[in-house]
């Protein structure tokens, strides 16, 4: 089973999260870039504010697609010790890569926020969203960072994820919502008909649209 696109995946996730309709302290955070279109649909359905939460994998030098960990805004960090040991990365190399990655995160944050402060997390119900999770490293780092910001409740919502990623993430969220956990998982894109790259401009536009949307408890529909 595949999703037509990220928008449709977000709509299906939103329906799965329908029990949160009317929760007044709710906020939705999307992991840029691909998680933001999914998160937008959820925020619109639940009448909740939308923001970004930045997390980025740490790539092995010369094999950047191979992640040895990830870092997130506000200091969240995850290291895969098996990959670190297998590749022989030294603590100095790890810190150098982490610092460079953190600088990129800060640049992205300035670009997306355009001077706006981040949404307040403490004491609120937070839904963290991505468009799919293979290893789980980036979302793990984001969850750990958000845990340190004292939310009332932390929910991870993902259209599709590997079983390995689910096992990694489940202990670090109050609730994990995943629509599909396929046995044969090679890449997130295999579960989308349209998995075209999301641009920075699209992320900024969706955040602007969300800012203009009314927030708060929506009118209930009597139809099932």
Short mmCIF file of the C-alpha atoms (twelve columns), coordinates in Angstrom:
data_MODEL
# 
_entry.id   MODEL 
# 
loop_
_atom_site.group_PDB 
_atom_site.id 
_atom_site.type_symbol 
_atom_site.label_atom_id 
_atom_site.label_alt_id 
_atom_site.label_comp_id 
_atom_site.label_asym_id 
_atom_site.label_seq_id 
_atom_site.Cartn_x 
_atom_site.Cartn_y 
_atom_site.Cartn_z 
_atom_site.pdbx_PDB_model_num 
ATOM 1   C CA . UNK A 1   0.000   0.000  0.000  1 
ATOM 2   C CA . UNK A 2   1.310   3.446  -0.902 1 
ATOM 3   C CA . UNK A 3   0.247   6.992  -0.140 1 
ATOM 4   C CA . UNK A 4   -0.664  9.245  -3.050 1 
ATOM 5   C CA . UNK A 5   1.489   12.047 -1.652 1 
ATOM 6   C CA . UNK A 6   2.478   13.660 1.647  1 
ATOM 7   C CA . UNK A 7   -0.768  15.610 1.826  1 
ATOM 8   C CA . UNK A 8   -2.834  12.426 1.665  1 
ATOM 9   C CA . UNK A 9   -0.568  10.747 4.226  1 
ATOM 10  C CA . UNK A 10  -1.141  13.705 6.552  1 
ATOM 11  C CA . UNK A 11  -4.896  13.477 6.109  1 
ATOM 12  C CA . UNK A 12  -4.885  9.784  6.984  1 
ATOM 13  C CA . UNK A 13  -2.714  10.423 10.035 1 
ATOM 14  C CA . UNK A 14  -5.014  13.263 11.100 1 
ATOM 15  C CA . UNK A 15  -7.996  10.923 11.064 1 
ATOM 16  C CA . UNK A 16  -6.068  8.464  13.220 1 
ATOM 17  C CA . UNK A 17  -5.405  11.305 15.684 1 
ATOM 18  C CA . UNK A 18  -9.038  12.418 15.692 1 
ATOM 19  C CA . UNK A 19  -9.410  11.754 19.411 1 
ATOM 20  C CA . UNK A 20  -7.259  14.867 19.968 1 
ATOM 21  C CA . UNK A 21  -9.821  17.196 18.407 1 
ATOM 22  C CA . UNK A 22  -10.605 19.898 20.934 1 
ATOM 23  C CA . UNK A 23  -7.417  19.523 23.007 1 
ATOM 24  C CA . UNK A 24  -6.684  23.173 23.752 1 
ATOM 25  C CA . UNK A 25  -2.963  22.958 24.572 1 
ATOM 26  C CA . UNK A 26  -2.097  21.029 21.389 1 
ATOM 27  C CA . UNK A 27  0.724   21.974 19.000 1 
ATOM 28  C CA . UNK A 28  2.013   20.178 15.901 1 
ATOM 29  C CA . UNK A 29  5.708   20.144 14.972 1 
ATOM 30  C CA . UNK A 30  6.948   19.005 11.556 1 
ATOM 31  C CA . UNK A 31  10.472  17.802 10.823 1 
ATOM 32  C CA . UNK A 32  11.647  19.744 7.738  1 
ATOM 33  C CA . UNK A 33  11.434  19.394 5.010  1 
ATOM 34  C CA . UNK A 34  9.285   16.376 4.210  1 
ATOM 35  C CA . UNK A 35  7.492   16.220 7.533  1 
ATOM 36  C CA . UNK A 36  6.030   19.712 7.230  1 
ATOM 37  C CA . UNK A 37  3.390   19.000 4.512  1 
ATOM 38  C CA . UNK A 38  2.247   15.992 6.568  1 
ATOM 39  C CA . UNK A 39  2.173   18.040 9.770  1 
ATOM 40  C CA . UNK A 40  0.251   20.844 8.042  1 
ATOM 41  C CA . UNK A 41  -2.662  18.512 7.285  1 
ATOM 42  C CA . UNK A 42  -2.730  17.309 10.886 1 
ATOM 43  C CA . UNK A 43  -2.611  20.840 12.300 1 
ATOM 44  C CA . UNK A 44  -5.416  21.937 9.967  1 
ATOM 45  C CA . UNK A 45  -7.610  18.966 10.889 1 
ATOM 46  C CA . UNK A 46  -7.053  19.405 14.637 1 
ATOM 47  C CA . UNK A 47  -7.178  23.228 14.508 1 
ATOM 48  C CA . UNK A 48  -3.766  23.366 16.176 1 
ATOM 49  C CA . UNK A 49  -0.808  25.710 15.653 1 
ATOM 50  C CA . UNK A 50  2.036   24.451 13.447 1 
ATOM 51  C CA . UNK A 51  5.774   24.914 13.783 1 
ATOM 52  C CA . UNK A 52  8.975   23.247 12.649 1 
ATOM 53  C CA . UNK A 53  11.368  21.308 14.839 1 
ATOM 54  C CA . UNK A 54  14.749  20.780 13.271 1 
ATOM 55  C CA . UNK A 55  16.676  17.531 13.414 1 
ATOM 56  C CA . UNK A 56  19.398  16.301 11.070 1 
ATOM 57  C CA . UNK A 57  21.313  13.076 10.681 1 
ATOM 58  C CA . UNK A 58  25.088  12.884 11.154 1 
ATOM 59  C CA . UNK A 59  26.696  11.275 8.109  1 
ATOM 60  C CA . UNK A 60  29.884  9.224  8.026  1 
ATOM 61  C CA . UNK A 61  32.579  11.159 6.080  1 
ATOM 62  C CA . UNK A 62  32.721  9.854  2.532  1 
ATOM 63  C CA . UNK A 63  29.520  7.870  3.108  1 
ATOM 64  C CA . UNK A 64  27.192  10.699 4.058  1 
ATOM 65  C CA . UNK A 65  24.072  8.611  3.426  1 
ATOM 66  C CA . UNK A 66  25.191  6.300  6.241  1 
ATOM 67  C CA . UNK A 67  24.031  7.963  9.464  1 
ATOM 68  C CA . UNK A 68  26.018  7.368  12.638 1 
ATOM 69  C CA . UNK A 69  23.570  9.485  14.612 1 
ATOM 70  C CA . UNK A 70  21.573  12.693 14.574 1 
ATOM 71  C CA . UNK A 71  21.229  15.980 16.402 1 
ATOM 72  C CA . UNK A 72  18.202  18.174 16.993 1 
ATOM 73  C CA . UNK A 73  17.381  21.703 18.066 1 
ATOM 74  C CA . UNK A 74  17.904  22.414 21.761 1 
ATOM 75  C CA . UNK A 75  20.731  19.919 22.078 1 
ATOM 76  C CA . UNK A 76  19.131  16.556 21.390 1 
ATOM 77  C CA . UNK A 77  21.672  14.014 20.198 1 
ATOM 78  C CA . UNK A 78  21.701  10.336 19.256 1 
ATOM 79  C CA . UNK A 79  24.758  8.263  18.357 1 
ATOM 80  C CA . UNK A 80  24.608  4.766  16.923 1 
ATOM 81  C CA . UNK A 81  27.517  3.251  18.823 1 
ATOM 82  C CA . UNK A 82  27.689  0.208  16.540 1 
ATOM 83  C CA . UNK A 83  28.222  2.348  13.447 1 
ATOM 84  C CA . UNK A 84  30.618  4.642  15.317 1 
ATOM 85  C CA . UNK A 85  32.707  1.612  16.296 1 
ATOM 86  C CA . UNK A 86  32.514  0.016  12.840 1 
ATOM 87  C CA . UNK A 87  33.659  3.182  11.056 1 
ATOM 88  C CA . UNK A 88  36.326  4.072  13.619 1 
ATOM 89  C CA . UNK A 89  35.097  7.620  14.118 1 
ATOM 90  C CA . UNK A 90  36.999  9.412  16.877 1 
ATOM 91  C CA . UNK A 91  35.347  11.721 19.452 1 
ATOM 92  C CA . UNK A 92  37.084  14.687 17.793 1 
ATOM 93  C CA . UNK A 93  35.670  13.754 14.374 1 
ATOM 94  C CA . UNK A 94  32.200  13.283 15.845 1 
ATOM 95  C CA . UNK A 95  32.266  16.712 17.508 1 
ATOM 96  C CA . UNK A 96  33.511  18.380 14.325 1 
ATOM 97  C CA . UNK A 97  30.685  16.874 12.268 1 
ATOM 98  C CA . UNK A 98  28.139  17.656 14.992 1 
ATOM 99  C CA . UNK A 99  29.195  21.329 15.175 1 
ATOM 100 C CA . UNK A 100 28.989  21.734 11.401 1 
ATOM 101 C CA . UNK A 101 25.559  20.069 11.362 1 
ATOM 102 C CA . UNK A 102 24.347  22.278 14.223 1 
ATOM 103 C CA . UNK A 103 25.348  25.374 12.254 1 
ATOM 104 C CA . UNK A 104 23.253  24.144 9.322  1 
ATOM 105 C CA . UNK A 105 20.300  23.595 11.667 1 
ATOM 106 C CA . UNK A 106 20.608  27.145 12.962 1 
ATOM 107 C CA . UNK A 107 20.682  28.491 9.399  1 
ATOM 108 C CA . UNK A 108 17.535  26.528 8.535  1 
ATOM 109 C CA . UNK A 109 15.811  27.718 11.677 1 
ATOM 110 C CA . UNK A 110 16.489  31.362 10.809 1 
ATOM 111 C CA . UNK A 111 15.252  30.760 7.261  1 
ATOM 112 C CA . UNK A 112 12.002  29.077 8.266  1 
ATOM 113 C CA . UNK A 113 11.091  31.208 11.271 1 
ATOM 114 C CA . UNK A 114 11.858  34.591 9.686  1 
ATOM 115 C CA . UNK A 115 12.316  36.108 13.121 1 
ATOM 116 C CA . UNK A 116 9.306   34.410 14.716 1 
ATOM 117 C CA . UNK A 117 9.983   32.736 18.085 1 
ATOM 118 C CA . UNK A 118 9.407   28.975 18.331 1 
ATOM 119 C CA . UNK A 119 6.145   27.743 19.795 1 
ATOM 120 C CA . UNK A 120 6.214   27.174 23.543 1 
ATOM 121 C CA . UNK A 121 6.423   23.448 24.334 1 
ATOM 122 C CA . UNK A 122 6.458   23.212 28.130 1 
ATOM 123 C CA . UNK A 123 3.238   21.869 29.593 1 
ATOM 124 C CA . UNK A 124 1.623   21.291 26.193 1 
ATOM 125 C CA . UNK A 125 0.587   18.253 24.166 1 
ATOM 126 C CA . UNK A 126 3.063   17.980 21.284 1 
ATOM 127 C CA . UNK A 127 2.672   15.973 18.080 1 
ATOM 128 C CA . UNK A 128 5.988   15.455 16.289 1 
ATOM 129 C CA . UNK A 129 5.568   14.507 12.622 1 
ATOM 130 C CA . UNK A 130 7.726   13.196 9.784  1 
ATOM 131 C CA . UNK A 131 6.826   11.787 6.356  1 
ATOM 132 C CA . UNK A 132 8.443   8.434  7.094  1 
ATOM 133 C CA . UNK A 133 11.172  6.882  9.206  1 
ATOM 134 C CA . UNK A 134 13.777  4.346  8.123  1 
ATOM 135 C CA . UNK A 135 16.427  4.241  10.877 1 
ATOM 136 C CA . UNK A 136 14.649  6.568  13.302 1 
ATOM 137 C CA . UNK A 137 17.818  8.523  14.125 1 
ATOM 138 C CA . UNK A 138 16.562  12.032 13.327 1 
ATOM 139 C CA . UNK A 139 13.210  11.585 15.059 1 
ATOM 140 C CA . UNK A 140 14.895  9.951  18.050 1 
ATOM 141 C CA . UNK A 141 17.150  12.984 18.476 1 
ATOM 142 C CA . UNK A 142 14.143  15.286 18.158 1 
ATOM 143 C CA . UNK A 143 12.128  13.322 20.728 1 
ATOM 144 C CA . UNK A 144 15.009  13.393 23.197 1 
ATOM 145 C CA . UNK A 145 15.367  17.145 22.722 1 
ATOM 146 C CA . UNK A 146 11.639  17.703 23.209 1 
ATOM 147 C CA . UNK A 147 11.621  15.560 26.352 1 
ATOM 148 C CA . UNK A 148 14.056  18.042 27.858 1 
ATOM 149 C CA . UNK A 149 11.588  20.873 27.173 1 
ATOM 150 C CA . UNK A 150 8.984   19.344 29.537 1 
ATOM 151 C CA . UNK A 151 5.896   18.828 27.367 1 
ATOM 152 C CA . UNK A 152 2.794   17.493 29.089 1 
ATOM 153 C CA . UNK A 153 2.491   14.748 26.478 1 
ATOM 154 C CA . UNK A 154 4.667   13.807 23.513 1 
ATOM 155 C CA . UNK A 155 3.187   12.025 20.492 1 
ATOM 156 C CA . UNK A 156 5.178   10.811 17.474 1 
ATOM 157 C CA . UNK A 157 3.097   10.522 14.291 1 
ATOM 158 C CA . UNK A 158 4.473   8.912  11.120 1 
ATOM 159 C CA . UNK A 159 2.742   7.554  8.001  1 
ATOM 160 C CA . UNK A 160 5.230   4.706  7.544  1 
ATOM 161 C CA . UNK A 161 8.179   3.405  9.546  1 
ATOM 162 C CA . UNK A 162 10.419  0.371  9.772  1 
ATOM 163 C CA . UNK A 163 9.942   -2.026 12.659 1 
ATOM 164 C CA . UNK A 164 13.459  -1.209 13.864 1 
ATOM 165 C CA . UNK A 165 12.611  2.493  13.998 1 
ATOM 166 C CA . UNK A 166 9.362   1.835  15.870 1 
ATOM 167 C CA . UNK A 167 11.242  -0.160 18.496 1 
ATOM 168 C CA . UNK A 168 13.744  2.675  18.871 1 
ATOM 169 C CA . UNK A 169 11.146  5.440  19.152 1 
ATOM 170 C CA . UNK A 170 8.368   3.811  21.199 1 
ATOM 171 C CA . UNK A 171 10.021  4.192  24.640 1 
ATOM 172 C CA . UNK A 172 10.585  7.915  24.067 1 
ATOM 173 C CA . UNK A 173 7.039   9.024  23.255 1 
ATOM 174 C CA . UNK A 174 3.860   8.823  25.274 1 
ATOM 175 C CA . UNK A 175 2.167   7.612  22.113 1 
ATOM 176 C CA . UNK A 176 3.520   6.378  18.785 1 
ATOM 177 C CA . UNK A 177 1.131   6.513  15.823 1 
ATOM 178 C CA . UNK A 178 2.320   4.722  12.665 1 
ATOM 179 C CA . UNK A 179 -0.074  3.834  9.847  1 
ATOM 180 C CA . UNK A 180 2.152   1.255  8.159  1 
ATOM 181 C CA . UNK A 181 5.020   -0.913 9.437  1 
ATOM 182 C CA . UNK A 182 6.052   -2.925 6.346  1 
ATOM 183 C CA . UNK A 183 8.249   -5.990 6.640  1 
ATOM 184 C CA . UNK A 184 10.259  -5.131 3.526  1 
ATOM 185 C CA . UNK A 185 11.384  -1.563 4.162  1 
ATOM 186 C CA . UNK A 186 14.121  -0.158 1.937  1 
ATOM 187 C CA . UNK A 187 13.401  3.571  1.731  1 
ATOM 188 C CA . UNK A 188 10.582  5.932  2.672  1 
ATOM 189 C CA . UNK A 189 10.005  6.889  -0.960 1 
ATOM 190 C CA . UNK A 190 8.898   3.371  -1.926 1 
ATOM 191 C CA . UNK A 191 5.643   3.963  -0.017 1 
ATOM 192 C CA . UNK A 192 4.647   7.132  -1.891 1 
ATOM 193 C CA . UNK A 193 3.381   7.528  -5.455 1 
ATOM 194 C CA . UNK A 194 4.672   11.118 -5.374 1 
ATOM 195 C CA . UNK A 195 7.733   11.629 -3.187 1 
ATOM 196 C CA . UNK A 196 9.108   14.722 -4.888 1 
ATOM 197 C CA . UNK A 197 11.477  16.860 -2.848 1 
ATOM 198 C CA . UNK A 198 9.942   19.558 -0.651 1 
ATOM 199 C CA . UNK A 199 11.586  22.958 -1.113 1 
ATOM 200 C CA . UNK A 200 12.413  25.527 1.561  1 
ATOM 201 C CA . UNK A 201 9.891   27.821 -0.105 1 
ATOM 202 C CA . UNK A 202 7.127   25.243 0.332  1 
ATOM 203 C CA . UNK A 203 7.969   24.876 4.024  1 
ATOM 204 C CA . UNK A 204 7.844   28.641 4.544  1 
ATOM 205 C CA . UNK A 205 4.574   28.924 2.617  1 
ATOM 206 C CA . UNK A 206 2.918   26.197 4.707  1 
ATOM 207 C CA . UNK A 207 4.036   27.894 7.926  1 
ATOM 208 C CA . UNK A 208 2.535   31.168 6.676  1 
ATOM 209 C CA . UNK A 209 -0.733  29.427 5.815  1 
ATOM 210 C CA . UNK A 210 -0.834  27.832 9.265  1 
ATOM 211 C CA . UNK A 211 -0.266  31.222 10.915 1 
ATOM 212 C CA . UNK A 212 -3.377  32.549 9.174  1 
ATOM 213 C CA . UNK A 213 -5.571  29.583 10.139 1 
ATOM 214 C CA . UNK A 214 -7.933  29.821 13.127 1 
ATOM 215 C CA . UNK A 215 -6.846  27.769 16.120 1 
ATOM 216 C CA . UNK A 216 -8.888  26.335 18.925 1 
ATOM 217 C CA . UNK A 217 -11.681 23.845 19.281 1 
ATOM 218 C CA . UNK A 218 -13.407 23.293 15.912 1 
ATOM 219 C CA . UNK A 219 -17.119 22.950 15.423 1 
ATOM 220 C CA . UNK A 220 -18.082 19.301 15.871 1 
ATOM 221 C CA . UNK A 221 -19.609 17.496 12.898 1 
ATOM 222 C CA . UNK A 222 -22.445 15.113 13.782 1 
ATOM 223 C CA . UNK A 223 -21.770 12.948 10.737 1 
ATOM 224 C CA . UNK A 224 -19.561 9.896  11.332 1 
# 
